[in-house]
Amino acid sequence: MFQKSILEWLSACGAAFLVLPKAVALHCEPFDLSASDEHSQFENILRQTPFQILAPARHALMLLSRESQQVGEVEAFAHAEALSEYGRVLQAVYKQSGDESLLRALLTVRQGALDLAPGPAPLMVLRLADALFDLCRSMLRSAQRSLALFLQAEEISGQMCNAKVVLLYKQLGQWVEGEKYAKKCGLSITHLHLQHPRLQTMPWWNLEDPRLPKWLRGMRFRHAVHIIRTDLQKCLERTPSAFDDSANDWFFVGSRFKWTGLNLMHSARGGWNERWCGEQACAKRTCDMLRWRKELNHSLWPKLSQRAGITSESSPPMYVNFYALTPGSHILPHLGHDGRVTIHLALLVPPGNQSRIRVANQTINYTHAGQMLVFDDAYDHEVWNDGKTTRYVLGVTIWHPSLLIQLPPSEIPPEVPASHFTLSWRTSPESPVKQKPKPSDRTARSSICRGRVICAGGSRIRKNLSTMRYQIEKALACIRLLDVPWVA
């Protein structure tokens, strides 16, 4: 029926059995699994033993044991589906561990599922193409093979149009073929993106655009940049090993630990990470600047998507990270997610304009600390660091402005909860006068004191009906923020 048994295909995957328990701890423990169906499904797979994964009840009954390596008589399709399911686990585990033996096992499993499938199997061809695209693109040979598989899957299924195909054509320098493919699909080879058609699309945003939140511009101020850089340096001094690439698509750099980050907040991992944001934590002040901003509130997605008429199975990932890119690194062109806008606040950059980012057809250098770049990462983009020092930025994603504007203020939680400020109201002694005061006496005033106390006040005029005299009452209201170090 087929040339190799399922056990023969799995002979290369022995190392995966040892890594699976570790993967459960790495991938599931820090996640809020209820926040995403995808992570819940992944958890359910990882909670099973490898043998259970290979024997889904809906496909076949496979008799597997360490003593007796026998496989019951099943249909070839059941073998292929079981292998394909196992490949999903291997791919996620490899992204967490980076063990090259797992990558070899993964590609073997994907190829095995394709070989065991009777007749054309476009879905399995796509899965192998995706694995090569995501995990092996830094090797041109794999990029060429991935392109061929994508085109093969499209030929089998009769469907066209995959943005990854355009990226592969560009990477391989096949611009003529890429332009022909993009034209057929109504795509732009220079402005390739995945942004939702209901949302305004542009690769770069002007920081002065009134649709962007005002507090973004305030983060460029020297005081705010100093706070964030100090937090970054404290985190580097206390726990330098905490900068890892388990949350990054590190395979787009070609190898591990070139593009790393410290994850302060991730919507799919339980929100804010109190290890870095809690009391006495190294990045507490940075987290406090952003924690209550509605533009980062990932719980708003159901309302936002409904108002905008966007149907999506899961929310776009929202995050706040310190990102590090080591000298000589190049993040290959890739596509992010729709529904959001990305901010990079430069903190430590190599001198001489040696680090840069390209989004669509425009490239901008990272030039100095405090420089802020706002771009749509749903567009094709890539990053270089040609300098001799590591580039550090604060990366923040916010909701696309076209989404938030559709949500009534009453449906948006307050940015600073009542527990974070005290309110005092002071009035001056009454000053009775016979004549009605002039309008110039009714002056309002306001002040902001070092970002800690916000005061606003003025004068009002009352007429005492018993004495028939006018009174001027001067008042001043002050809000003292308890935990927020900087407020726009």
C-alpha positions as CSV (number, residue, x, y, z in Angstrom):
1,M,0.0,0.0,0.0
2,F,2.9,2.3,0.8
3,Q,6.6,2.0,0.9
4,K,7.4,2.9,4.5
5,S,5.5,2.2,7.7
6,I,4.7,5.0,10.1
7,L,7.3,3.7,12.6
8,E,10.0,3.9,10.0
9,W,9.1,7.5,9.3
10,L,9.2,8.2,13.0
11,S,12.7,6.7,13.5
12,A,14.2,10.1,13.0
13,C,12.0,11.6,15.7
14,G,13.3,9.9,18.8
15,A,14.6,13.2,20.2
16,A,11.2,14.7,20.0
17,F,9.8,12.3,22.6
18,L,12.3,13.6,25.1
19,V,11.6,17.3,24.3
20,L,7.8,17.1,24.5
21,P,7.5,17.3,28.3
22,K,9.9,20.3,28.3
23,A,7.7,21.9,25.6
24,V,4.6,21.7,27.8
25,A,6.4,23.7,30.4
26,L,7.9,26.2,27.9
27,H,4.8,26.7,25.8
28,C,1.8,26.2,28.1
29,E,2.7,27.3,31.6
30,P,3.1,31.0,31.0
31,F,0.1,31.2,28.6
32,D,-3.4,32.3,29.3
33,L,-4.8,29.4,27.3
34,S,-8.4,30.5,27.6
35,A,-7.5,33.6,25.6
36,S,-7.0,31.8,22.4
37,D,-8.6,28.7,20.8
38,E,-5.3,28.1,19.0
39,H,-3.3,27.8,22.2
40,S,-6.1,25.7,23.8
41,Q,-5.8,23.3,20.8
42,F,-2.1,23.3,21.1
43,E,-2.3,22.5,24.8
44,N,-4.6,19.6,24.2
45,I,-2.1,18.1,21.7
46,L,0.8,18.6,24.0
47,R,-1.0,17.1,26.9
48,Q,-1.2,13.8,25.1
49,T,1.6,11.4,24.8
50,P,3.4,11.1,21.5
51,F,1.7,7.7,21.0
52,Q,-1.7,9.3,21.5
53,I,-0.9,12.0,19.0
54,L,-0.1,9.3,16.4
55,A,-3.3,7.4,17.1
56,P,-6.3,9.8,16.9
57,A,-9.4,7.8,17.5
58,R,-11.2,9.4,14.5
59,H,-8.5,8.1,12.1
60,A,-7.3,4.7,13.2
61,L,-6.5,2.4,16.1
62,M,-2.7,2.1,16.2
63,L,-1.1,-0.4,18.6
64,L,2.2,1.1,19.7
65,S,4.4,0.2,22.6
66,R,8.1,0.3,23.4
67,E,8.3,-3.5,23.6
68,S,6.3,-4.4,20.5
69,Q,6.7,-2.0,17.5
70,Q,3.7,-3.2,15.6
71,V,1.2,-1.2,13.6
72,G,-2.4,-2.4,13.0
73,E,-3.7,-2.5,9.5
74,V,-5.0,1.0,8.7
75,E,-5.6,3.1,5.6
76,A,-2.8,5.1,4.1
77,F,-4.8,8.3,4.7
78,A,-4.9,7.6,8.4
79,H,-1.1,7.3,8.5
80,A,-0.7,10.5,6.6
81,E,-3.1,12.4,8.8
82,A,-1.5,11.1,12.0
83,L,1.9,12.1,10.7
84,S,0.6,15.5,9.7
85,E,-0.8,16.0,13.2
86,Y,2.5,15.0,14.8
87,G,4.2,17.5,12.5
88,R,2.2,20.4,14.0
89,V,3.6,19.5,17.5
90,L,7.1,19.1,16.2
91,Q,7.0,22.5,14.5
92,A,5.8,24.3,17.7
93,V,8.4,22.5,19.8
94,Y,11.1,23.3,17.4
95,K,10.2,27.0,17.5
96,Q,10.6,26.9,21.3
97,S,13.8,24.8,21.4
98,G,15.7,25.4,18.2
99,D,17.1,21.8,18.3
100,E,18.3,21.1,14.8
101,S,17.5,17.4,15.2
102,L,13.9,18.4,15.7
103,L,14.0,20.4,12.5
104,R,15.2,17.4,10.6
105,A,12.6,15.2,12.2
106,L,9.9,17.8,11.4
107,L,10.8,17.9,7.7
108,T,11.0,14.1,7.6
109,V,7.5,13.9,9.1
110,R,6.1,16.5,6.7
111,Q,7.6,14.7,3.7
112,G,6.4,11.4,5.1
113,A,2.8,12.6,5.4
114,L,3.0,13.8,1.8
115,D,4.4,10.5,0.5
116,L,1.9,8.4,2.4
117,A,-1.1,10.4,1.2
118,P,-2.9,8.6,-1.6
119,G,-3.3,10.9,-4.6
120,P,-3.0,14.7,-4.7
121,A,-2.8,16.2,-1.2
122,P,-2.6,20.0,-1.5
123,L,-3.0,20.6,2.2
124,M,0.0,18.5,3.0
125,V,2.0,20.1,0.3
126,L,1.2,23.5,1.8
127,R,2.2,22.3,5.2
128,L,5.6,21.2,4.0
129,A,6.0,24.5,2.0
130,D,5.0,26.5,5.1
131,A,7.6,24.7,7.2
132,L,10.3,25.4,4.7
133,F,9.2,29.0,4.4
134,D,9.0,29.7,8.1
135,L,12.0,27.6,9.4
136,C,14.5,27.3,6.5
137,R,14.2,30.4,4.4
138,S,17.6,31.6,5.3
139,M,18.9,28.7,3.2
140,L,18.3,29.6,-0.5
141,R,17.9,25.9,-1.4
142,S,15.0,25.6,1.0
143,A,13.5,28.8,-0.3
144,Q,13.6,27.5,-3.8
145,R,12.0,24.2,-2.7
146,S,9.3,26.0,-0.7
147,L,8.4,28.1,-3.7
148,A,8.1,25.0,-5.9
149,L,5.8,23.4,-3.3
150,F,3.6,26.4,-3.0
151,L,3.1,26.5,-6.7
152,Q,2.5,22.8,-6.8
153,A,-0.2,23.1,-4.1
154,E,-1.9,25.9,-6.0
155,E,-1.8,23.8,-9.2
156,I,-3.4,20.9,-7.5
157,S,-6.1,22.9,-5.7
158,G,-6.8,25.3,-8.5
159,Q,-6.4,28.2,-6.1
160,M,-4.0,31.1,-6.5
161,C,-2.7,34.0,-4.4
162,N,-0.3,33.6,-1.5
163,A,1.7,36.6,-0.2
164,K,4.5,34.2,0.8
165,V,5.0,33.3,-2.9
166,V,5.7,36.9,-3.7
167,L,8.2,37.1,-0.9
168,L,10.0,34.0,-2.1
169,Y,10.1,35.4,-5.7
170,K,11.7,38.6,-4.3
171,Q,14.1,36.7,-2.1
172,L,15.3,34.6,-5.0
173,G,15.7,37.6,-7.2
174,Q,13.0,36.4,-9.7
175,W,11.3,39.8,-10.0
176,V,9.7,39.3,-13.4
177,E,8.0,36.1,-12.2
178,G,7.0,37.8,-9.0
179,E,5.5,40.8,-10.7
180,K,3.4,38.5,-13.0
181,Y,2.2,36.5,-10.0
182,A,1.4,39.6,-8.0
183,K,-0.5,41.1,-10.9
184,K,-2.7,38.0,-11.4
185,C,-3.5,38.2,-7.7
186,G,-4.1,41.9,-7.5
187,L,-1.2,42.3,-5.1
188,S,1.6,44.8,-5.2
189,I,5.2,43.5,-5.2
190,T,6.5,46.7,-3.7
191,H,3.7,47.3,-1.2
192,L,2.8,43.7,-0.3
193,H,0.6,43.5,2.9
194,L,-1.9,41.5,4.8
195,Q,-3.9,44.4,6.3
196,H,-7.6,44.0,6.4
197,P,-9.4,45.6,3.4
198,R,-11.8,47.5,5.8
199,L,-8.8,49.3,7.4
200,Q,-6.8,52.1,5.9
201,T,-3.4,50.8,4.7
202,M,-0.2,52.7,4.6
203,P,3.3,51.3,5.5
204,W,4.5,54.3,7.5
205,W,2.5,56.6,9.8
206,N,3.4,60.2,10.5
207,L,3.8,60.6,14.3
208,E,1.9,63.9,14.1
209,D,-1.2,62.2,12.6
210,P,-4.1,63.2,14.8
211,R,-5.5,59.7,14.6
212,L,-2.6,58.4,16.7
213,P,-2.8,58.7,20.5
214,K,-1.2,61.8,21.9
215,W,0.7,59.9,24.6
216,L,2.9,58.4,21.8
217,R,4.4,61.8,21.1
218,G,5.1,62.2,24.8
219,M,7.2,59.1,24.9
220,R,9.8,60.8,22.8
221,F,10.5,63.4,25.6
222,R,13.8,63.2,27.3
223,H,12.3,62.3,30.7
224,A,10.3,59.4,29.3
225,V,13.2,58.0,27.2
226,H,15.5,58.2,30.2
227,I,13.0,56.2,32.3
228,I,12.7,53.5,29.6
229,R,16.4,53.3,29.0
230,T,17.1,53.0,32.7
231,D,14.6,50.1,32.9
232,L,16.3,48.4,30.0
233,Q,19.7,48.7,31.5
234,K,18.4,47.4,34.9
235,C,16.9,44.4,33.1
236,L,20.2,43.7,31.2
237,E,22.2,43.9,34.5
238,R,19.9,41.8,36.6
239,T,18.8,39.1,34.2
240,P,20.7,39.2,30.9
241,S,19.7,35.6,30.2
242,A,16.0,36.6,30.2
243,F,16.5,38.1,26.7
244,D,15.6,35.1,24.6
245,D,14.0,34.4,21.2
246,S,11.2,32.0,22.2
247,A,8.6,34.6,21.4
248,N,10.2,35.8,18.2
249,D,10.2,34.3,14.7
250,W,14.0,33.8,15.2
251,F,14.2,31.5,12.2
252,F,13.9,34.6,10.0
253,V,17.4,35.6,11.2
254,G,18.9,32.2,10.3
255,S,20.0,31.1,13.7
256,R,19.2,31.4,17.4
257,F,20.0,34.3,19.8
258,K,20.5,37.0,17.2
259,W,17.1,38.6,17.5
260,T,16.0,38.4,21.1
261,G,13.6,40.2,23.4
262,L,12.3,40.6,26.9
263,N,8.5,40.1,26.8
264,L,6.8,42.7,29.0
265,M,3.3,42.0,27.7
266,H,1.8,39.5,25.3
267,S,-1.9,39.2,24.7
268,A,-1.7,35.4,24.1
269,R,0.5,34.8,27.2
270,G,-1.7,36.1,29.9
271,G,-1.1,39.9,29.4
272,W,1.4,41.8,31.5
273,N,4.3,39.7,32.8
274,E,4.6,40.6,36.5
275,R,8.1,39.1,36.6
276,W,9.3,42.2,34.7
277,C,6.4,44.6,35.5
278,G,5.6,43.9,39.2
279,E,6.7,45.7,42.3
280,Q,10.5,46.0,42.5
281,A,10.8,44.6,38.9
282,C,13.3,46.0,36.5
283,A,10.8,47.3,34.0
284,K,8.0,48.4,36.3
285,R,8.1,52.1,35.3
286,T,8.0,51.3,31.6
287,C,5.0,48.9,32.2
288,D,3.2,51.6,34.2
289,M,3.5,54.0,31.4
290,L,1.6,51.7,29.1
291,R,-0.4,49.3,31.2
292,W,-3.7,51.1,31.2
293,R,-3.6,52.5,27.6
294,K,-6.8,51.6,25.8
295,E,-4.8,51.2,22.6
296,L,-3.1,48.2,24.1
297,N,-6.2,46.6,25.7
298,H,-6.4,43.2,24.0
299,S,-9.7,42.5,25.7
300,L,-11.4,45.0,23.3
301,W,-10.9,42.8,20.2
302,P,-14.4,41.2,20.2
303,K,-16.0,44.7,20.2
304,L,-13.5,46.2,17.8
305,S,-13.8,43.4,15.2
306,Q,-17.6,43.4,15.5
307,R,-17.9,47.2,15.0
308,A,-15.5,47.1,12.0
309,G,-17.2,44.1,10.4
310,I,-14.1,42.0,10.7
311,T,-14.5,38.2,11.0
312,S,-11.4,36.6,12.5
313,E,-10.9,33.4,14.5
314,S,-8.4,35.0,16.9
315,S,-7.2,38.4,17.9
316,P,-4.0,39.8,16.4
317,P,-1.2,39.4,18.9
318,M,-0.5,42.5,21.0
319,Y,2.8,43.0,22.8
320,V,5.3,45.2,24.5
321,N,8.9,44.1,24.2
322,F,12.4,45.2,24.6
323,Y,14.0,44.0,21.4
324,A,17.7,43.3,20.8
325,L,19.3,42.7,17.4
326,T,22.9,41.7,17.5
327,P,25.7,43.0,15.2
328,G,25.6,41.6,11.7
329,S,22.1,40.3,11.9
330,H,19.5,40.5,9.1
331,I,15.8,39.7,9.7
332,L,14.5,38.4,6.4
333,P,11.4,40.0,4.7
334,H,8.3,38.8,6.4
335,L,4.6,39.8,7.1
336,G,3.1,40.6,10.4
337,H,-0.6,40.8,11.4
338,D,-3.6,43.0,10.5
339,G,-5.6,45.1,12.9
340,R,-2.7,46.8,14.6
341,V,0.1,49.4,14.2
342,T,3.7,48.9,15.5
343,I,5.8,51.4,17.3
344,H,9.6,51.2,17.6
345,L,11.2,53.6,20.2
346,A,15.0,53.5,19.7
347,L,16.9,53.2,23.0
348,L,20.4,52.1,22.1
349,V,21.5,52.2,18.4
350,P,24.8,51.6,16.7
351,P,26.5,54.9,15.6
352,G,26.8,55.9,12.0
353,N,23.3,54.9,10.8
354,Q,24.4,51.3,10.7
355,S,20.9,49.9,11.7
356,R,17.8,50.3,9.5
357,I,14.4,48.9,8.8
358,R,12.5,48.6,5.5
359,V,8.7,48.7,5.3
360,A,7.3,48.3,1.8
361,N,9.6,50.3,-0.5
362,Q,10.9,52.8,2.1
363,T,14.0,52.3,4.4
364,I,14.6,54.3,7.5
365,N,17.8,54.3,9.6
366,Y,17.8,54.1,13.4
367,T,19.7,57.2,14.2
368,H,19.4,58.2,17.9
369,A,17.8,57.3,21.2
370,G,14.3,58.7,21.4
371,Q,13.6,58.3,17.7
372,M,10.1,56.9,17.2
373,L,9.0,54.9,14.1
374,V,5.4,54.0,13.6
375,F,4.7,51.5,10.9
376,D,2.2,48.8,9.8
377,D,3.9,45.5,10.2
378,A,1.2,43.8,8.0
379,Y,3.4,45.1,5.2
380,D,6.4,43.2,3.9
381,H,9.3,44.4,6.1
382,E,12.9,43.5,7.1
383,V,15.6,44.8,9.5
384,W,19.4,45.0,9.4
385,N,22.1,45.8,12.0
386,D,25.4,46.3,10.2
387,G,27.0,48.0,13.2
388,K,29.3,46.6,15.8
389,T,27.0,47.1,18.8
390,T,23.6,45.6,19.6
391,R,20.5,47.6,18.6
392,Y,17.8,47.9,21.4
393,V,14.3,49.2,20.8
394,L,11.1,49.2,22.8
395,G,8.5,47.5,20.5
396,V,4.8,48.3,21.1
397,T,1.7,47.3,19.2
398,I,-1.5,49.3,19.4
399,W,-4.9,48.9,17.8
400,H,-5.2,50.3,14.3
401,P,-6.6,53.8,14.7
402,S,-9.5,52.9,12.3
403,L,-10.7,50.3,14.8
404,L,-10.7,52.4,18.0
405,I,-12.5,55.3,16.4
406,Q,-15.6,53.2,15.9
407,L,-15.9,52.3,19.6
408,P,-18.0,54.6,21.8
409,P,-16.1,56.0,24.8
410,S,-18.6,54.3,27.1
411,E,-17.4,50.9,26.0
412,I,-13.8,51.6,26.7
413,P,-12.4,51.0,30.2
414,P,-10.8,54.0,32.0
415,E,-7.0,54.2,31.2
416,V,-6.1,54.9,34.9
417,P,-8.2,53.0,37.5
418,A,-9.4,54.9,40.5
419,S,-6.9,53.0,42.8
420,H,-4.1,54.8,41.1
421,F,-4.8,58.4,42.0
422,T,-6.2,60.6,44.8
423,L,-8.3,63.7,44.2
424,S,-8.3,66.8,46.4
425,W,-10.4,69.9,46.1
426,R,-9.3,73.1,47.8
427,T,-11.2,76.4,48.1
428,S,-10.1,79.8,49.3
429,P,-12.0,81.7,52.1
430,E,-15.0,83.6,50.8
431,S,-14.4,87.2,49.8
432,P,-17.6,89.2,50.0
433,V,-17.9,92.2,47.8
434,K,-20.7,94.7,47.1
435,Q,-20.1,95.0,43.4
436,K,-20.3,92.2,40.9
437,P,-16.6,91.3,40.0
438,K,-15.3,92.0,36.6
439,P,-15.0,89.1,34.1
440,S,-11.2,89.4,34.4
441,D,-11.4,88.1,37.9
442,R,-12.8,84.8,36.7
443,T,-9.5,83.4,35.4
444,A,-8.8,79.7,35.1
445,R,-5.4,78.2,35.5
446,S,-3.8,74.8,35.2
447,S,-0.4,73.3,35.9
448,I,1.5,70.1,35.5
449,C,4.2,69.5,38.1
450,R,6.8,67.0,36.9
451,G,4.3,64.6,35.7
452,R,3.3,63.6,39.2
453,V,0.6,66.1,40.1
454,I,-2.0,67.5,37.7
455,C,-3.9,70.6,38.9
456,A,-6.7,72.6,37.3
457,G,-8.7,75.4,38.8
458,G,-10.4,78.7,38.5
459,S,-12.8,81.1,40.1
460,R,-16.6,81.1,40.3
461,I,-18.9,83.9,41.4
462,R,-21.8,83.3,43.8
463,K,-24.5,85.7,45.0
464,N,-25.4,85.3,48.7
465,L,-29.2,85.8,48.7
466,S,-29.3,86.6,52.4
467,T,-26.8,89.4,52.3
468,M,-27.3,90.2,48.6
469,R,-23.5,90.4,48.2
470,Y,-21.4,88.7,45.6
471,Q,-18.7,86.3,46.6
472,I,-15.7,85.1,44.7
473,E,-14.8,81.5,45.4
474,K,-11.4,80.3,44.1
475,A,-10.9,76.6,43.8
476,L,-8.1,74.2,42.8
477,A,-8.4,70.5,42.1
478,C,-5.4,68.3,42.1
479,I,-4.9,64.7,41.1
480,R,-1.9,63.0,42.5
481,L,-0.9,59.9,40.5
482,L,0.4,57.2,42.9
483,D,1.9,54.7,40.6
484,V,2.2,56.2,37.2
485,P,5.7,57.8,36.7
486,W,4.9,59.7,33.6
487,V,1.6,61.0,32.1
488,A,1.0,62.7,28.8
